[in-house]
Amino acid sequence: MDKNQLAKDIRLAVKNEELDTLKDLLQKETDMLTWMTPFGTWLHVAAAHGHLEIVKFLIKAGLDSSNAQGGTFSTNALERAATKGHLEIADYLISQNIEIDTTEPDRNPLFAAIYGGHLDIVKLLVRNNIDLSINYSSETMKDMDAYSFALERGQTEIAEYLKKEMGVLR
């Protein structure tokens, strides 16, 4: 079977949460497990679509959850789950020791959760010791931490929570 067509079929199975179909497709071509799509790995796709059983299957099948980066900003699956507000997936990925990548704001799952307005994921990340002291400066940000980012995004409930957690006197 043509690899590009197979990749499309796998992506469709992941998006539609068709676990049995996914298993069958990956059995035919085991090297497709590590295929990199424009959206990242299959783990990225499953995390973005909120399919916990697919995420669990992919990790058990051998897809490296801790180091698999891909997609537009070379993020990992935790950032994708945080962006989309999939708490159970974020929690599961953290339990699998996925890296909490804070090297850049686009990779930081806390900033992704703030951007999406997902307070429950912000709390999960704080409970799992994400570094709240990181400040980013770039063309679009000037010395911005998570609290400042939440304020800028109009996420006042998240900003108040972070203010309390950071002990910020603002």
Salt bridges, closest charged atoms under 4 A:
GLU17 OE1 - HIS51 ND1 3.10
GLU29 OE1 - LYS3 NZ 3.30
ASP31 OD2 - LYS3 NZ 2.53
GLU53 OE2 - LYS56 NZ 3.98
GLU79 OE1 - ARG80 NE 2.89
ASP101 OD2 - ARG107 NH1 3.79
ASP145 OD2 - ARG170 NH2 2.75
GLU165 OE2 - LYS164 NZ 3.44
